């Protein structure tokens, strides 16, 4: 799982960081469960008459947990069942982080019902019953001169940017989100909505169409049958969400909301660095450093952006 990296919007950086932390927690927890299963099952083979209290004393002492579920978790439940549960946890939390990112992103510009509509739109590909991410883009307004072309080219895009694949990534997102919904609202059974989402996703379920190293693993759904999410698929889905976040971050980096976000986070060049003797190349490096310290990518230093930095006293007026 990648580190957070540099993003224009704070909500994008926060979301990448949270997904990374989620993976850092879930992965060793899965390994720990595998080892606990092996230890408990091995212990019971040697001492089959062990009571529940003895198991708790042996394996849960000092953990602050009661531990009465140890036998059920390690013996009665299969490893496949537990992988499925870990998969649902990872899937559910990844989607929650993405939705929180959208709330922060859209909230820079909109509020109330307009905000809710835009958040919803940004979770749908084009041709989704009238609501789609392009409608969300439009709802967030037009470009502001200060940020035009500042973060939309070259290295400023970042390695996660997937603008050419965003439609396909959202088709993947919809399929996995509806799997999540089926587990929350329908006992894991495939609904007609899930079948439709799978049909839409299937034609682009390739590494080339998604721009990923591996298509998120998934089962083929059958209407009204339980669809078991795959652990490898939930990890792959996290990668898809990371790419959507990075793409939205850059695609919307020239809107009023981005300017508000930048204005609230950017510091100023101070002290001797404001000297009249510094040359243009030094100015450029200092401005790039200003953005990096705010955990933003170095921008393309357009005349409009430089004028904004001067007007807001981030850099000296004589630069």
C-alpha positions in Angstrom: 0.0 0.0 0.0 1.3 3.4 -1.0 2.2 6.3 1.3 0.0 9.4 1.2 2.2 11.5 -1.1 1.5 15.1 -2.1 -2.0 16.3 -2.9 -3.6 19.7 -3.6 -6.6 19.1 -1.3 -6.0 18.2 2.4 -9.0 15.8 2.2 -7.2 13.8 -0.5 -4.0 13.5 1.5 -5.9 12.5 4.6 -7.8 9.8 2.7 -4.7 8.3 1.2 -3.1 8.3 4.6 -6.1 6.7 6.2 -6.3 3.9 3.6 -2.6 3.2 4.1 -3.1 3.0 7.9 -6.1 0.7 7.4 -4.0 -1.7 5.4 -1.1 -1.4 7.9 -3.6 -2.5 10.6 -5.6 -5.2 8.8 -2.6 -7.0 7.2 -0.8 -7.9 10.5 -4.1 -8.6 12.1 -4.8 -11.2 9.5 -1.4 -12.7 10.0 -1.9 -12.7 13.8 -5.3 -14.5 13.4 -3.6 -17.1 11.2 -1.0 -17.8 13.9 -3.5 -17.8 16.7 -5.6 -20.4 14.9 -2.5 -22.6 14.5 -1.5 -22.2 18.2 -5.0 -22.9 19.6 -5.7 -25.8 17.3 -2.3 -27.3 18.1 -2.9 -26.8 21.8 -6.3 -28.5 21.7 -4.9 -31.5 19.9 -2.5 -32.1 22.7 -5.0 -31.2 25.5 -8.5 -31.9 24.0 -10.2 -31.6 27.4 -9.2 -28.0 27.9 -12.0 -25.8 29.3 -12.9 -22.3 27.9 -11.5 -20.6 31.0 -8.2 -22.4 30.5 -8.1 -21.3 26.9 -8.7 -17.7 28.0 -6.0 -17.9 30.6 -3.6 -19.4 28.1 -4.2 -17.1 25.1 -5.9 -14.0 26.3 -4.3 -13.2 29.6 -2.9 -9.7 29.7 -4.8 -8.6 26.6 -7.6 -6.8 28.5 -10.1 -8.8 26.4 -12.3 -11.5 27.9 -11.4 -13.9 25.2 -14.4 -16.2 25.4 -14.6 -16.3 21.6 -11.2 -17.9 21.1 -12.4 -21.4 20.5 -15.2 -20.4 18.2 -12.9 -18.1 16.3 -10.0 -20.5 16.0 -11.7 -23.9 15.7 -15.4 -23.6 14.8 -15.0 -21.0 12.1 -13.0 -21.8 9.0 -10.1 -19.8 7.7 -12.1 -19.1 4.6 -14.9 -17.6 6.6 -12.5 -15.4 8.5 -10.9 -14.2 5.3 -14.3 -13.2 4.1 -15.0 -11.2 7.2 -11.7 -9.4 7.0 -12.5 -8.7 3.4 -15.9 -7.1 4.4 -14.1 -5.0 7.0 -11.5 -3.7 4.6 -14.2 -3.1 1.9 -16.5 -1.2 4.2 -13.9 1.0 5.7 -12.3 1.8 2.4 -15.6 3.1 1.1 -16.3 5.0 4.3 -12.9 6.8 3.9 -13.7 7.6 0.3 -17.0 9.1 1.2 -15.4 11.1 3.9 -12.9 12.4 1.3 -15.8 13.4 -0.9 -17.5 15.2 2.0 -14.4 17.3 2.6 -13.7 17.9 -1.1 -17.2 19.0 -1.9 -17.7 20.9 1.4 -15.0 23.4 0.3 -17.6 24.8 -2.2 -21.1 23.5 -1.5 -23.4 22.9 1.5 -26.9 21.4 2.1 -28.7 19.5 -0.6 -26.4 20.7 -3.3 -23.4 19.2 -1.4 -25.2 15.9 -0.9 -26.1 15.7 -4.7 -22.5 16.4 -5.7 -21.1 13.8 -3.3 -23.6 11.2 -4.7 -22.7 12.2 -8.3 -19.0 11.8 -7.8 -19.6 8.1 -6.9 -21.1 7.2 -10.3 -19.7 6.7 -13.8 -21.3 8.4 -16.9 -24.6 6.8 -18.0 -25.8 6.2 -14.5 -29.4 7.4 -14.5 -28.5 11.0 -14.9 -26.1 11.3 -12.0 -22.4 10.9 -12.7 -19.0 12.3 -11.8 -19.1 14.9 -14.6 -22.2 16.4 -13.0 -20.3 16.5 -9.8 -17.5 18.3 -11.6 -19.9 20.9 -13.0 -21.5 21.4 -9.6 -18.2 22.5 -8.1 -18.0 25.5 -10.5 -15.6 26.6 -13.2 -11.9 27.2 -13.0 -10.4 30.2 -11.2 -7.6 32.0 -13.0 -5.1 31.7 -10.1 -5.0 27.9 -10.5 -5.5 27.2 -14.2 -2.7 24.8 -15.4 -1.0 24.9 -12.0 -1.4 21.2 -11.0 -2.6 19.5 -14.2 0.5 18.7 -16.1 3.9 17.0 -15.7 5.1 15.7 -12.3 2.4 17.8 -10.6 -0.1 15.1 -11.6 1.5 12.5 -9.4 1.9 8.8 -10.0 -1.7 7.9 -8.9 -3.4 10.2 -11.4 -5.7 8.1 -13.7 -7.7 10.6 -15.7 -7.9 8.5 -18.8 -9.2 5.6 -16.8 -11.6 7.3 -14.4 -14.8 6.1 -16.1 -13.7 2.5 -15.8 -12.4 2.9 -12.3 -15.8 4.2 -11.3 -17.5 1.2 -12.9 -15.3 -1.0 -10.7 -16.1 1.2 -7.7 -19.8 0.8 -8.2 -19.6 -3.0 -8.4 -17.7 -3.3 -5.2 -19.8 -0.7 -3.4 -22.9 -2.6 -4.3 -21.3 -5.7 -2.9 -20.7 -3.8 0.3 -24.4 -2.6 0.3 -25.6 -6.2 -0.2 -23.7 -7.3 2.9 -25.1 -4.4 5.0 -28.7 -4.5 3.8 -29.3 -7.9 2.2 -27.4 -10.5 4.1 -24.7 -10.6 1.4 -27.2 -11.8 -1.2 -26.9 -10.4 -4.7 -29.6 -7.9 -5.7 -30.7 -6.8 -9.2 -28.6 -3.7 -8.6 -25.5 -5.8 -8.0 -26.2 -7.8 -11.1 -26.5 -4.6 -13.2 -23.3 -3.2 -11.6 -21.4 -6.4 -12.5 -22.7 -6.4 -16.1 -21.5 -2.8 -16.5 -18.1 -3.6 -14.9 -17.3 -6.8 -16.7 -16.3 -5.3 -20.1 -13.6 -3.1 -18.4 -12.4 -5.7 -15.8 -8.9 -5.9 -17.3 -5.6 -4.4 -16.2 -5.4 -2.4 -19.4 -8.9 -0.8 -18.9 -8.3 0.0 -15.2 -4.7 0.9 -15.4 -3.8 -1.3 -12.5 -1.3 -4.2 -12.1 -4.1 -6.6 -11.0 -7.9 -6.5 -11.4 -9.5 -6.7 -8.0 -10.4 -10.3 -7.4 -14.1 -11.0 -7.3 -16.7 -13.8 -7.5 -19.3 -13.9 -10.3 -22.6 -12.9 -8.6 -25.8 -15.0 -8.9 -29.1 -13.2 -8.2 -30.3 -13.9 -4.6 -27.2 -16.0 -3.8 -24.6 -14.8 -1.2 -21.6 -13.3 -2.9 -18.4 -13.8 -0.8 -16.0 -10.8 -1.2 -12.4 -11.9 -1.7 -9.7 -10.6 0.5 -7.3 -10.0 -2.4 -10.2 -8.2 -4.2 -10.7 -5.8 -1.3 -7.0 -5.0 -1.3 -7.2 -4.4 -5.1 -10.3 -2.3 -4.6 -8.3 0.0 -2.2 -5.9 0.6 -5.0 -8.8 1.6 -7.3 -10.1 4.0 -4.7 -6.6 5.6 -4.2 -6.5 6.3 -8.0 -10.0 7.8 -8.0 -9.0 10.1 -5.1 -5.8 11.2 -6.8 -7.7 11.9 -10.0 -10.4 14.0 -8.4 -7.7 15.8 -6.5 -6.0 17.0 -9.7 -9.0 17.3 -11.9 -10.6 19.7 -9.4 -7.4 21.5 -8.5 -8.3 24.6 -10.4 -11.7 25.3 -8.7 -12.6 27.8 -6.1 -12.7 25.1 -3.4 -9.0 24.2 -4.1 -8.1 27.9 -3.9 -9.8 28.1 -0.5 -8.0 25.0 0.7 -4.6 26.2 -0.5 -5.2 29.6 1.0 -5.9 28.1 4.4 -2.7 25.9 4.4 0.0 27.8 2.6 2.6 29.7 4.7 4.8 32.6 3.6 8.4 33.1 2.6 10.0 34.9 5.6 13.2 36.5 6.7 16.4 36.6 4.6 14.8 34.5 1.9 12.8 37.6 0.9 16.0 39.3 -0.2 16.2 41.4 -3.3 19.4 39.6 -4.3 18.0 36.2 -4.9 17.8 35.2 -8.6 14.7 33.8 -10.4 15.9 30.2 -10.1 16.1 30.6 -6.4 12.7 32.2 -6.3 11.3 29.1 -8.1 12.9 26.7 -5.6 11.6 28.6 -2.6 8.1 28.7 -4.0 8.2 24.9 -4.6 9.4 24.4 -1.1 6.5 26.6 0.2 4.1 24.2 -1.4 5.9 21.1 -0.3 5.9 22.2 3.4 2.1 22.5 3.1 2.2 18.9 1.8 1.1 20.0 -1.7 2.8 19.2 -5.0 5.1 21.9 -6.5 2.9 23.8 -9.0 3.5 25.1 -12.4 4.3 28.7 -11.6 2.0 30.6 -13.9 1.8 34.4 -13.8 -1.7 34.2 -12.3 -0.4 31.9 -9.5 2.6 34.2 -8.8 0.2 37.2 -8.7 -2.0 35.4 -6.1 1.1 34.6 -4.0 2.1 38.2 -4.0 -1.4 39.5 -3.3 -1.7 37.2 -0.3 1.8 38.1 0.9 3.2 34.6 0.5 6.1 36.0 -1.5 7.6 39.5 -1.8 5.9 41.8 -4.3 9.3 42.5 -6.0 9.8 38.8 -7.0 
